[in-house]
Amino acid sequence: MSKHILLLGPLPNENPNSVGGATNSFKILTDFFKEKSHPHTVVCLNPSDSKIKSLLQMSSHYLSRLAQSDIAMLNFNQIGFKYIAPVLYVIAKMLGKQVALRIFGGDAVDLYRQSNSLHRWMLRQTVLKSDLVLLQTKMSLDYFKKHTKRQDWLPTSRYQPAETKKSNDFQKRFVFISHIKSTKGIDEILAVKKQLPDDFIIDLYGPIKEEKYTCLLQGATCYKGSLKKEEVAEVLSQYDVLLLPTYHEGEGYPGIIIEAYALGIPCITTDWMAIPEIVKHGETGLLIPPKNSNALKAAILSFSEDNYSTFHEKAKSHFQHFDADKINTALYQKLQAL
């Protein structure tokens, strides 16, 4: 008989600011459980825009549904891992439930190291003792292996879209799709855009997160606005190369890179945090130093009709490591085996 799994995590809501890597990843997981008709219950971590109201609603739903579940799978970002997950872990264990902990993002190690000794001890005595700890990056796996009894890699994943890249030819079309803020490398992109020949296209998509870009991009033909989740693949397929010169704190495996791979689109991104774990330099994309517009320009100009098809094929092939159906099927089997 299959174990009933309680899935707790963040989901996108009506607020555009709720859309991000963690909410998209958790939505993919809950959709998988629903599509496969696996026995489960979903508890939303962020049902409203009010943090206090969300915490109260989440706690009430968690307590009422935990009794009917065999396993509590807690899906948290780094802050939730540090402050909320330990409490929910203790409650689940008091009721005799098994616990799986998933941590989104790439800076769980830094957050743990920066905590005081008492808080680190508390994490080791609670959530890090979960029956299964699921970490997004291999650097996190390596660090936490001495603190966990069982752990596994759960990378960012995406489904193979129905759309395909419109053409495998290189047409000098580059695109940025993410939050519009300085730590995602927007200043570097805008600086390079001014220096490129007129036949190069660089377009920007995403919600504006910093006021200075509201004025800077007002009326700019390169800024195309925000995208709905279901629009991303169709837009991506119209371009040749993804740009993500990020130096954002907490960057794990950016979902947009995985979505680009699914279409055979290589990327130019930064040698930053865990990104080199998913980008093979010179094969699936190019890695450049953060905050370096000269390196970004050189990387853009290095793509050509001669080398593009190889990048395209390598990126498309690399997607198999992040295919949501394969990854979530394996995850479900591991949860059932607890």
C-alpha positions as a Markdown table, in Angstrom:
| # | Residue | x | y | z |
|---|---|---|---|---|
| 1 | Met | 0.0 | 0.0 | 0.0 |
| 2 | Ser | 1.4 | 3.4 | -1.0 |
| 3 | Lys | 2.3 | 5.8 | 1.8 |
| 4 | His | 0.3 | 9.1 | 1.9 |
| 5 | Ile | 2.6 | 12.1 | 1.6 |
| 6 | Leu | 2.0 | 15.6 | 2.9 |
| 7 | Leu | 3.7 | 18.1 | 0.6 |
| 8 | Leu | 4.3 | 21.4 | 2.3 |
| 9 | Gly | 5.9 | 24.3 | 0.3 |
| 10 | Pro | 5.5 | 27.6 | -1.5 |
| 11 | Leu | 3.2 | 27.9 | -4.5 |
| 12 | Pro | 2.7 | 30.8 | -6.9 |
| 13 | Asn | -0.3 | 33.0 | -6.0 |
| 14 | Glu | -2.0 | 36.0 | -7.5 |
| 15 | Asn | 0.9 | 38.3 | -6.5 |
| 16 | Pro | 3.4 | 38.4 | -9.4 |
| 17 | Asn | 6.2 | 38.7 | -6.7 |
| 18 | Ser | 5.3 | 35.1 | -5.6 |
| 19 | Val | 6.7 | 33.6 | -8.8 |
| 20 | Gly | 10.2 | 32.4 | -8.5 |
| 21 | Gly | 12.5 | 29.4 | -8.5 |
| 22 | Ala | 11.1 | 27.8 | -5.3 |
| 23 | Thr | 7.5 | 28.3 | -6.2 |
| 24 | Asn | 7.9 | 27.0 | -9.7 |
| 25 | Ser | 9.8 | 23.9 | -8.5 |
| 26 | Phe | 7.2 | 23.1 | -5.8 |
| 27 | Lys | 4.4 | 23.6 | -8.3 |
| 28 | Ile | 6.1 | 21.1 | -10.7 |
| 29 | Leu | 6.3 | 18.6 | -7.8 |
| 30 | Thr | 2.7 | 18.9 | -6.8 |
| 31 | Asp | 1.5 | 18.8 | -10.4 |
| 32 | Phe | 3.5 | 15.5 | -10.8 |
| 33 | Phe | 1.8 | 13.9 | -7.7 |
| 34 | Lys | -1.6 | 15.0 | -9.0 |
| 35 | Glu | -1.0 | 13.8 | -12.6 |
| 36 | Lys | 0.2 | 10.4 | -11.4 |
| 37 | Ser | -2.6 | 10.1 | -8.8 |
| 38 | His | -0.2 | 9.4 | -6.0 |
| 39 | Pro | -1.8 | 9.7 | -2.5 |
| 40 | His | -0.9 | 13.1 | -1.2 |
| 41 | Thr | -2.1 | 16.3 | 0.4 |
| 42 | Val | -0.7 | 19.7 | -0.4 |
| 43 | Val | -0.3 | 22.4 | 2.2 |
| 44 | Cys | 0.6 | 25.8 | 0.8 |
| 45 | Leu | 3.3 | 27.7 | 2.7 |
| 46 | Asn | 2.3 | 31.1 | 1.4 |
| 47 | Pro | -1.5 | 31.2 | 0.9 |
| 48 | Ser | -1.7 | 35.0 | 1.3 |
| 49 | Asp | 0.5 | 38.1 | 0.9 |
| 50 | Ser | 0.4 | 38.6 | 4.7 |
| 51 | Lys | 3.3 | 36.7 | 6.3 |
| 52 | Ile | 1.6 | 36.4 | 9.7 |
| 53 | Lys | -1.7 | 35.3 | 8.1 |
| 54 | Ser | 0.1 | 32.8 | 5.9 |
| 55 | Leu | 2.0 | 31.3 | 8.9 |
| 56 | Leu | -1.2 | 30.9 | 10.8 |
| 57 | Gln | -3.1 | 29.3 | 7.9 |
| 58 | Met | -0.2 | 27.0 | 7.0 |
| 59 | Ser | 0.2 | 25.9 | 10.6 |
| 60 | Ser | -3.5 | 25.1 | 10.9 |
| 61 | His | -3.6 | 23.1 | 7.6 |
| 62 | Tyr | -0.4 | 21.3 | 8.5 |
| 63 | Leu | -1.7 | 20.2 | 11.9 |
| 64 | Ser | -5.1 | 19.1 | 10.6 |
| 65 | Arg | -3.6 | 17.1 | 7.6 |
| 66 | Leu | -0.5 | 15.6 | 9.2 |
| 67 | Ala | -2.5 | 13.0 | 11.2 |
| 68 | Gln | -3.7 | 11.4 | 7.9 |
| 69 | Ser | -0.3 | 11.3 | 6.3 |
| 70 | Asp | 2.6 | 8.9 | 6.6 |
| 71 | Ile | 5.4 | 11.2 | 5.5 |
| 72 | Ala | 5.8 | 15.0 | 5.8 |
| 73 | Met | 7.9 | 16.4 | 2.9 |
| 74 | Leu | 8.9 | 19.9 | 3.9 |
| 75 | Asn | 10.0 | 22.1 | 1.0 |
| 76 | Phe | 11.7 | 25.3 | 2.3 |
| 77 | Asn | 14.0 | 28.1 | 1.2 |
| 78 | Gln | 17.0 | 28.8 | 3.4 |
| 79 | Ile | 15.1 | 31.1 | 5.9 |
| 80 | Gly | 12.3 | 28.5 | 6.3 |
| 81 | Phe | 14.8 | 25.8 | 6.8 |
| 82 | Lys | 16.4 | 27.7 | 9.6 |
| 83 | Tyr | 13.3 | 29.0 | 11.5 |
| 84 | Ile | 10.1 | 27.1 | 10.5 |
| 85 | Ala | 11.2 | 23.6 | 9.5 |
| 86 | Pro | 12.6 | 22.6 | 12.9 |
| 87 | Val | 9.2 | 23.3 | 14.6 |
| 88 | Leu | 7.3 | 21.3 | 11.9 |
| 89 | Tyr | 9.9 | 18.5 | 12.2 |
| 90 | Val | 9.3 | 18.2 | 15.9 |
| 91 | Ile | 5.5 | 18.1 | 15.5 |
| 92 | Ala | 5.7 | 15.4 | 12.8 |
| 93 | Lys | 8.1 | 13.2 | 14.9 |
| 94 | Met | 5.8 | 13.6 | 18.0 |
| 95 | Leu | 3.0 | 12.1 | 15.9 |
| 96 | Gly | 5.3 | 9.3 | 14.7 |
| 97 | Lys | 5.6 | 10.5 | 11.1 |
| 98 | Gln | 8.6 | 10.3 | 8.8 |
| 99 | Val | 10.1 | 13.5 | 7.5 |
| 100 | Ala | 11.8 | 14.5 | 4.3 |
| 101 | Leu | 13.4 | 17.9 | 4.1 |
| 102 | Arg | 14.0 | 19.7 | 0.8 |
| 103 | Ile | 16.1 | 22.9 | 0.8 |
| 104 | Phe | 15.8 | 25.2 | -2.2 |
| 105 | Gly | 18.6 | 27.5 | -3.4 |
| 106 | Gly | 22.4 | 27.4 | -3.1 |
| 107 | Asp | 23.3 | 29.1 | 0.1 |
| 108 | Ala | 22.1 | 26.7 | 2.7 |
| 109 | Val | 25.7 | 26.0 | 3.7 |
| 110 | Asp | 26.5 | 29.7 | 4.2 |
| 111 | Leu | 23.3 | 30.2 | 6.2 |
| 112 | Tyr | 24.3 | 27.3 | 8.4 |
| 113 | Arg | 27.8 | 28.5 | 8.9 |
| 114 | Gln | 26.7 | 32.0 | 9.7 |
| 115 | Ser | 24.3 | 30.8 | 12.4 |
| 116 | Asn | 25.5 | 30.7 | 16.0 |
| 117 | Ser | 26.6 | 27.5 | 17.6 |
| 118 | Leu | 23.3 | 27.0 | 19.5 |
| 119 | His | 21.3 | 27.4 | 16.4 |
| 120 | Arg | 23.5 | 25.0 | 14.4 |
| 121 | Trp | 23.1 | 22.4 | 17.2 |
| 122 | Met | 19.3 | 22.9 | 17.1 |
| 123 | Leu | 19.3 | 22.2 | 13.3 |
| 124 | Arg | 21.4 | 19.1 | 13.8 |
| 125 | Gln | 19.0 | 17.8 | 16.4 |
| 126 | Thr | 15.9 | 18.5 | 14.3 |
| 127 | Val | 15.6 | 18.9 | 10.5 |
| 128 | Leu | 19.1 | 17.6 | 9.7 |
| 129 | Lys | 18.0 | 14.4 | 11.4 |
| 130 | Ser | 15.2 | 14.0 | 8.8 |
| 131 | Asp | 14.7 | 10.5 | 7.3 |
| 132 | Leu | 15.7 | 12.0 | 4.0 |
| 133 | Val | 17.4 | 15.4 | 3.4 |
| 134 | Leu | 17.1 | 16.6 | -0.2 |
| 135 | Leu | 19.6 | 19.3 | -1.4 |
| 136 | Gln | 19.7 | 21.2 | -4.6 |
| 137 | Thr | 23.5 | 21.5 | -5.1 |
| 138 | Lys | 26.3 | 19.0 | -4.9 |
| 139 | Met | 28.4 | 21.4 | -2.8 |
| 140 | Ser | 25.6 | 21.3 | -0.2 |
| 141 | Leu | 25.5 | 17.5 | -0.4 |
| 142 | Asp | 29.2 | 17.4 | 0.3 |
| 143 | Tyr | 29.1 | 19.8 | 3.2 |
| 144 | Phe | 26.0 | 18.4 | 5.0 |
| 145 | Lys | 26.9 | 14.7 | 4.6 |
| 146 | Lys | 28.5 | 14.7 | 8.1 |
| 147 | His | 25.3 | 16.1 | 9.7 |
| 148 | Thr | 22.6 | 13.9 | 8.0 |
| 149 | Lys | 21.8 | 10.2 | 8.2 |
| 150 | Arg | 20.5 | 10.0 | 4.6 |
| 151 | Gln | 20.6 | 12.6 | 1.9 |
| 152 | Asp | 20.1 | 12.9 | -1.8 |
| 153 | Trp | 20.5 | 15.3 | -4.7 |
| 154 | Leu | 17.3 | 16.9 | -5.9 |
| 155 | Pro | 18.2 | 19.4 | -8.6 |
| 156 | Thr | 16.0 | 22.0 | -10.2 |
| 157 | Ser | 13.9 | 20.3 | -12.8 |
| 158 | Arg | 11.6 | 21.2 | -15.7 |
| 159 | Tyr | 9.3 | 19.3 | -18.1 |
| 160 | Gln | 10.2 | 19.0 | -21.7 |
| 161 | Pro | 8.1 | 21.6 | -23.5 |
| 162 | Ala | 6.0 | 21.0 | -26.6 |
| 163 | Glu | 7.7 | 24.0 | -28.2 |
| 164 | Thr | 11.0 | 23.6 | -30.0 |
| 165 | Lys | 13.5 | 26.2 | -31.0 |
| 166 | Lys | 12.3 | 27.9 | -34.2 |
| 167 | Ser | 15.6 | 27.5 | -35.9 |
| 168 | Asn | 18.9 | 25.8 | -35.2 |
| 169 | Asp | 20.7 | 28.5 | -37.1 |
| 170 | Phe | 22.6 | 31.3 | -35.2 |
| 171 | Gln | 20.7 | 34.6 | -35.7 |
| 172 | Lys | 22.5 | 36.7 | -33.1 |
| 173 | Arg | 19.4 | 36.7 | -30.8 |
| 174 | Phe | 20.1 | 36.8 | -27.1 |
| 175 | Val | 17.6 | 36.9 | -24.2 |
| 176 | Phe | 17.5 | 37.5 | -20.5 |
| 177 | Ile | 14.5 | 36.1 | -18.6 |
| 178 | Ser | 14.5 | 36.6 | -14.8 |
| 179 | His | 13.9 | 39.3 | -12.2 |
| 180 | Ile | 15.1 | 42.7 | -13.4 |
| 181 | Lys | 17.5 | 43.7 | -10.7 |
| 182 | Ser | 21.2 | 44.5 | -10.4 |
| 183 | Thr | 22.3 | 41.2 | -8.9 |
| 184 | Lys | 21.0 | 39.4 | -12.0 |
| 185 | Gly | 23.6 | 41.3 | -14.1 |
| 186 | Ile | 21.2 | 43.8 | -15.7 |
| 187 | Asp | 23.7 | 46.7 | -15.6 |
| 188 | Glu | 26.3 | 44.5 | -17.4 |
| 189 | Ile | 23.8 | 43.5 | -20.1 |
| 190 | Leu | 22.8 | 47.1 | -20.8 |
| 191 | Ala | 26.4 | 48.2 | -20.9 |
| 192 | Val | 27.3 | 45.6 | -23.5 |
| 193 | Lys | 24.1 | 46.1 | -25.5 |
| 194 | Lys | 25.3 | 49.6 | -26.4 |
| 195 | Gln | 28.6 | 48.3 | -27.7 |
| 196 | Leu | 27.4 | 45.5 | -30.0 |
| 197 | Pro | 26.8 | 45.8 | -33.8 |
| 198 | Asp | 23.3 | 46.7 | -34.8 |
| 199 | Asp | 22.5 | 43.2 | -36.1 |
| 200 | Phe | 22.7 | 41.8 | -32.5 |
| 201 | Ile | 19.5 | 41.6 | -30.6 |
| 202 | Ile | 19.3 | 41.5 | -26.8 |
| 203 | Asp | 15.9 | 41.5 | -25.2 |
| 204 | Leu | 14.9 | 41.5 | -21.5 |
| 205 | Tyr | 11.9 | 39.8 | -19.9 |
| 206 | Gly | 10.9 | 39.8 | -16.2 |
| 207 | Pro | 9.3 | 41.8 | -13.4 |
| 208 | Ile | 11.2 | 44.9 | -12.4 |
| 209 | Lys | 12.4 | 44.6 | -8.9 |
| 210 | Glu | 14.4 | 47.8 | -8.5 |
| 211 | Glu | 13.0 | 51.3 | -9.0 |
| 212 | Lys | 16.0 | 52.5 | -11.0 |
| 213 | Tyr | 15.1 | 50.1 | -13.8 |
| 214 | Thr | 11.5 | 51.4 | -14.0 |
| 215 | Cys | 12.9 | 54.7 | -15.3 |
| 216 | Leu | 15.8 | 53.3 | -17.2 |
| 217 | Leu | 13.8 | 50.8 | -19.2 |
| 218 | Gln | 10.7 | 52.9 | -19.7 |
| 219 | Gly | 10.0 | 53.0 | -23.4 |
| 220 | Ala | 13.1 | 50.9 | -24.2 |
| 221 | Thr | 12.4 | 48.5 | -27.1 |
| 222 | Cys | 14.6 | 45.8 | -25.5 |
| 223 | Tyr | 12.4 | 45.5 | -22.4 |
| 224 | Lys | 9.5 | 43.2 | -23.2 |
| 225 | Gly | 7.7 | 43.0 | -19.8 |
| 226 | Ser | 6.9 | 40.0 | -17.6 |
| 227 | Leu | 6.0 | 36.6 | -18.7 |
| 228 | Lys | 3.5 | 34.1 | -17.4 |
| 229 | Lys | 5.0 | 30.7 | -16.5 |
| 230 | Glu | 3.3 | 29.1 | -19.5 |
| 231 | Glu | 4.7 | 31.7 | -21.9 |
| 232 | Val | 8.4 | 31.2 | -21.1 |
| 233 | Ala | 9.1 | 28.2 | -23.4 |
| 234 | Glu | 7.4 | 29.9 | -26.4 |
| 235 | Val | 9.4 | 33.1 | -25.9 |
| 236 | Leu | 12.7 | 31.3 | -25.2 |
| 237 | Ser | 12.3 | 29.3 | -28.4 |
| 238 | Gln | 12.6 | 32.5 | -30.5 |
| 239 | Tyr | 16.2 | 33.2 | -29.3 |
| 240 | Asp | 19.6 | 31.6 | -29.7 |
| 241 | Val | 21.4 | 32.1 | -26.4 |
| 242 | Leu | 20.2 | 32.8 | -22.8 |
| 243 | Leu | 22.0 | 35.5 | -20.9 |
| 244 | Leu | 22.2 | 35.3 | -17.1 |
| 245 | Pro | 25.3 | 37.1 | -15.8 |
| 246 | Thr | 24.1 | 36.8 | -12.2 |
| 247 | Tyr | 25.8 | 37.4 | -8.9 |
| 248 | His | 22.6 | 37.0 | -6.9 |
| 249 | Glu | 23.0 | 35.8 | -3.3 |
| 250 | Gly | 21.5 | 32.4 | -2.8 |
| 251 | Glu | 21.6 | 31.4 | -6.5 |
| 252 | Gly | 21.2 | 27.7 | -6.8 |
| 253 | Tyr | 20.4 | 26.0 | -10.1 |
| 254 | Pro | 18.5 | 28.8 | -12.0 |
| 255 | Gly | 15.4 | 27.2 | -13.5 |
| 256 | Ile | 15.6 | 29.4 | -16.6 |
| 257 | Ile | 18.9 | 27.7 | -17.5 |
| 258 | Ile | 17.2 | 24.3 | -17.3 |
| 259 | Glu | 14.3 | 25.6 | -19.4 |
| 260 | Ala | 16.7 | 26.8 | -22.0 |
| 261 | Tyr | 18.5 | 23.4 | -22.1 |
| 262 | Ala | 15.1 | 21.8 | -22.8 |
| 263 | Leu | 15.0 | 23.7 | -26.0 |
| 264 | Gly | 18.6 | 23.2 | -26.9 |
| 265 | Ile | 19.5 | 26.8 | -26.0 |
| 266 | Pro | 23.0 | 27.4 | -24.6 |
| 267 | Cys | 23.6 | 30.1 | -22.0 |
| 268 | Ile | 26.1 | 32.7 | -21.0 |
| 269 | Thr | 26.2 | 32.9 | -17.2 |
| 270 | Thr | 28.6 | 33.4 | -14.4 |
| 271 | Asp | 31.1 | 31.3 | -12.5 |
| 272 | Trp | 29.0 | 31.9 | -9.4 |
| 273 | Met | 28.1 | 29.7 | -6.5 |
| 274 | Ala | 26.7 | 26.3 | -7.8 |
| 275 | Ile | 26.1 | 27.4 | -11.4 |
| 276 | Pro | 29.3 | 25.6 | -12.7 |
| 277 | Glu | 27.7 | 22.4 | -11.5 |
| 278 | Ile | 25.1 | 22.6 | -14.3 |
| 279 | Val | 26.9 | 24.6 | -17.0 |
| 280 | Lys | 29.7 | 22.8 | -18.9 |
| 281 | His | 31.9 | 25.7 | -20.1 |
| 282 | Gly | 32.5 | 25.5 | -23.8 |
| 283 | Glu | 29.9 | 22.8 | -24.3 |
| 284 | Thr | 26.4 | 23.8 | -22.9 |
| 285 | Gly | 27.3 | 27.4 | -22.5 |
| 286 | Leu | 30.0 | 29.8 | -21.3 |
| 287 | Leu | 31.0 | 30.8 | -17.8 |
| 288 | Ile | 32.3 | 34.3 | -17.2 |
| 289 | Pro | 33.4 | 36.2 | -14.1 |
| 290 | Pro | 30.6 | 38.1 | -12.2 |
| 291 | Lys | 30.3 | 41.9 | -12.7 |
| 292 | Asn | 32.4 | 41.8 | -15.9 |
| 293 | Ser | 30.9 | 43.5 | -18.9 |
| 294 | Asn | 34.0 | 43.0 | -21.0 |
| 295 | Ala | 33.9 | 39.2 | -20.4 |
| 296 | Leu | 30.1 | 39.3 | -21.2 |
| 297 | Lys | 30.7 | 41.1 | -24.5 |
| 298 | Ala | 33.5 | 38.7 | -25.5 |
| 299 | Ala | 31.3 | 35.7 | -24.7 |
| 300 | Ile | 28.5 | 37.1 | -26.8 |
| 301 | Leu | 30.8 | 37.7 | -29.7 |
| 302 | Ser | 32.3 | 34.3 | -29.5 |
| 303 | Phe | 29.1 | 32.6 | -30.7 |
| 304 | Ser | 29.0 | 32.1 | -34.5 |
| 305 | Glu | 27.3 | 30.1 | -37.2 |
| 306 | Asp | 30.3 | 27.7 | -37.1 |
| 307 | Asn | 30.1 | 26.7 | -33.4 |
| 308 | Tyr | 26.4 | 27.3 | -32.6 |
| 309 | Ser | 25.0 | 23.9 | -33.7 |
| 310 | Thr | 27.5 | 22.1 | -31.3 |
| 311 | Phe | 26.4 | 24.3 | -28.4 |
| 312 | His | 22.8 | 23.6 | -29.3 |
| 313 | Glu | 23.2 | 19.8 | -29.4 |
| 314 | Lys | 25.2 | 19.7 | -26.1 |
| 315 | Ala | 22.6 | 21.9 | -24.3 |
| 316 | Lys | 19.7 | 19.8 | -25.5 |
| 317 | Ser | 21.5 | 16.6 | -24.5 |
| 318 | His | 22.3 | 17.9 | -21.0 |
| 319 | Phe | 18.6 | 18.5 | -20.2 |
| 320 | Gln | 18.2 | 14.8 | -19.5 |
| 321 | His | 19.8 | 15.3 | -16.1 |
| 322 | Phe | 17.0 | 17.8 | -15.1 |
| 323 | Asp | 14.0 | 16.2 | -16.7 |
| 324 | Ala | 11.2 | 16.6 | -14.2 |
| 325 | Asp | 9.4 | 13.4 | -15.0 |
| 326 | Lys | 12.5 | 11.3 | -14.4 |
| 327 | Ile | 13.6 | 13.2 | -11.3 |
| 328 | Asn | 10.2 | 13.2 | -9.6 |
| 329 | Thr | 9.5 | 9.5 | -10.4 |
| 330 | Ala | 12.8 | 8.7 | -8.7 |
| 331 | Leu | 12.0 | 11.0 | -5.8 |
| 332 | Tyr | 8.6 | 9.3 | -5.3 |
| 333 | Gln | 10.2 | 5.9 | -5.2 |
| 334 | Lys | 12.7 | 7.1 | -2.6 |
| 335 | Leu | 9.9 | 8.5 | -0.4 |
| 336 | Gln | 7.9 | 5.3 | -0.6 |
| 337 | Ala | 11.1 | 3.3 | 0.4 |
| 338 | Leu | 11.5 | 5.2 | 3.7 |
